[in-house]
Amino acid sequence: HHQDPAASEELEEAIHAVESFGVPRDRIQTWHGNYSSERIREMRLRQRETAGVTDCDWILKFDGDEHLRIPGNDVISFLEGLGHQGYDNAIGNWRDRVAPNGTMPNITQSPSLAEQFPNQCQYSEHASTAKAYKVFALRGYLQEKDSGHLLDKKSRKVSCPYIPRLLIDHYKWCYPVFDKLKRRIVHYQRSGKSVWNESASLLGHILENGDSIDVTRPEFKCISLSENDLPVIDSKAIPMLNKDGKVITFGCGNPFKKCPAKILRHAAPE
């Protein structure tokens, strides 16, 4: 998604960056225009068709500013573990990553993102009515709502979600967020959708606090973490680790669709 059609040079740079990871250009989808949940859903469905997604394929869903904390740092093994137990989707709780003093700096190449944004906060869920979680992995026979964050009503009825919630670091609180929130407010107001209030609440606090998030506010639950301190699972939601530190799982017993747990490991592109 690219907001300004005139900024074709920036778009081309973004495409080159994606290509550097081995993604063919014809698999990179772009468009010009305003943000739209309906348009996003249309693009997702088209991407499934282009990629030849089958019912039992796993779909991973992340924005560029989201980093999943995965058990063992091995997403393939994690998904295979879910498959063995009959789970078909997994949910992550966002943790807002914020600069030390709560300001909105530009991201730099070094130090690491975790060092640039050491505060882990629960700003989004306490400064607005926005849901602070998303389905980040799902089997191909499940469908999402227009927003892409949650399963649609039909899929929820037949799904078997993994109960423990993993954590997703959300690195959105940097300088470009001002324009992004302003554009979202204008678009949703014009569309007659009340969700513009969520962006207005998030932006309002930042502007009232001198273009920063007040990391001392107790309701935002900000704590400073190093890269070695990052928990993988939201332990506040449910006890999920046994005495050996392994994830406790729950199983649905009667999964809607029987899929093989093993994931074919494709060779990395040369």
N, C-alpha and C positions, 0 to 999 in steps of 0.2 A: 504494500500500500504506500503510495507516494502522494503527498498532499498537493504539491505545487508543480504543475506540468512544466513550468519554465525551468525548474531546477534539474534538467535532464543529466547534467554532469554528475551531480550527487547520486542520482539514481544509478548511473552507469558504474560509479565507484562501488556502490552497494552490491550490484550484480557481480562485479569482479571479485569482491570479497567472498561472496557465497561460492562462486566458481572455484576459488582457491582451496575449498574443502572437498573438491571433487564432484560437485553437483553440476550436471550438464545444464547449459543455458536454457534448453527447451523444457526443463523441469522447474524453472524459476518463474513463478507467476507474479506479474506486476499489473497495476492499473493506476489510473489517475482519477482523482475525485475525492469527495468527502467520505469520511468514515460512515459505514452503515453496517449494522449487524446482519441485515438481510443479504447485503452484498458479500459480506464475509462468509456467510453460510453457503451462498452460491459458489464461491470460489473453493471452499472446502470440498463440496460435493464434486466439483469438476476435477479437483486435484486427486480425489479418491479414484475417479474414473481413469484419469490419465496414468496414475501409478498402478492400476490394475489391482486395487486392494480387494482381498477376499474376506469372507466372513470371519475367518480365524486369524487373520493378520492382526498384529498389535499396531495401534496408532499412538504415537507420542506427540503431545501438543504443548509447545512452549513458544513464548515470545522471545525476542532477542535479549530482553532485559530480565529473563527468568532463568535461574540456575537451580536445578533440582539437587537436593542432598540425597544420594542414593545409598542404601545399605551395601557396604563393601565396595562402593564406587564402581559397581558393575551392573549396568542396567539390564543386560541380557540375562544374567543369572537371576536378577530380581524378578523379571517378567516370567522366566521359566518357573520360578518358585510359585508365583501366583497361578500359573497354568496348572501345575501339579495339584493344586488345592481347589481348582474349579472357579477361581476368581476371574472376572472379566473386565474389571476396571479398578482404578486406584485414584485416590483423591489426595491433593496436596494443600496444605495451609500456607498462604503467603506470609512471609516475614519481610517487612519493609527494611531495606538496608539504607541507612542514613549516614551522612558525613558526621564527623566528630561533634561539631557544634550545631548540627541541624541545618546548615546552609545547603544551597543547591549548586554545587560546583560543576564545571564541565569534567567529564571523564577523561583521564589521561592514560597513556600506554603503560606507565608504571607509577607507583607500585601496583600491586594486585588490586582487583576490585574490592576484595575483602578488607584490604588495608585502607583503601580510599573511603570506604563506607563501613566502618567497624560496628556502628550501632545497629542492633537488631531491634526493630520496633513493631508494634501492632497499631500503627497509625491509621491505616486505611479503614479498619473495622471499627475504630472508636471515634474517628473524626467524621464519619459519614455512615450512611445506611448500607454501603456496599458490602456484598458477601466477600469474605477474605479467603476464599478457597476455590479450587477448580479441579475438574477431572483432567488429569494429565496423561493418563494411559487408558485405552479402551480397545476392546476387540472390534473388528470390522463390522460385525452385525449390529452394533449399537450406533445410535445417532445422537448428536448434540442439539441443544437449543440454539437459536439464532446467535446468541452471545458466544457460543462455543465453550463456555466455562462448565456447563452442567449437561447431563443427559436430558433428552426430551422425555415427555411424560410416558410415551409408549415404551421407550427403552428402560426407564426406571422400573417399570413393572416386571421386567424379565431379567434385570441385571443382577449380578452377584458382586457387590463392591467389597474390596479389601478394607477391613474395618480400621486398622491403624492409619493415621494420616501422616504422610511424609511432609517435610518442610521444603518450601520453595523460596529461595532468596530472590527478592524483587528489587532490582536495581533501577527503579524508575525515577528516584528522587534526585535528579540532577538538573542542570540548567534548562534543557529543552522542555521539561515538564510544564513550564509556565504556558508556552504556546499550545502545547497539546491539550491541556485542560481547558484553555480558553476556546479552542476550536471545537472541542467536544461539547461544551456548554452551548455555544451558538448553534451547532448542528442539531442537537437534541431539542433545543427550544423551537427551532424552525420545524422540526418533525413532529412537534406536539407530544414528545415523550418525557415523562416526569423524571427519568433517570438523570436529567441534566443537574438535578439537585445534588446528586452524589459528587459530581465533579466540582460544583460550586462550593460545597462544604469543604472539600479537600483544599481547594485553592484559597478559600476564604481564610482559613486558619494560617496558611503560609504567609499571605499578604499582611494579615494583622500582626504577625510575629516577625516583621522585618525580613520578609522573603526567606523564612526558614521554618523548620519544624521545631517546636519546643520540646527537646528531648528530655527535659526535666519533669514534664507533666506525667504524673503517676499512671493515668489511664492509658497512656501510649505504651507503657511497659517497655521502655527502651533500656537495653543492656549492651555494654560494649563487649564484643567477642573478637578473639583472634581466629585465624583459620584453623587452628588446632582445637578450638573450643566448640566447634559447630555441632550441635546435636542433629541427628538425622530425622528423628521422629518427634512429633508433638506429644511429649509425655504428659502434658497437662490434660489431654483429652481422654486417655484411657491407658492403663498400665499395659505396656506392649513388649517388655523385655523380660526374659527369664534370668536366672542368676548367672548364666554364662554370657549374658548380653545379646542373646539371639532373639529375633523377632518372634513374638507369640502370634499365632494365626488362628483363625476362627472357622473358616470353611463354610460354604453354603449348603453342602450336602447334595443338592440337586440342581446343578448348573443348567441354565436354559439350553445351552448348545455345547456339545462335546467337541472340544478342540484339542489337538496335540499340544503338550506342554513344551516340547522341544522347539527351539527357534533355529532356523537355518542361518548359519553365519556366513554371510557373503564376503568375498575377498574385498579388501579396501581398494578403491580406485587408484590406479597408478598415476 
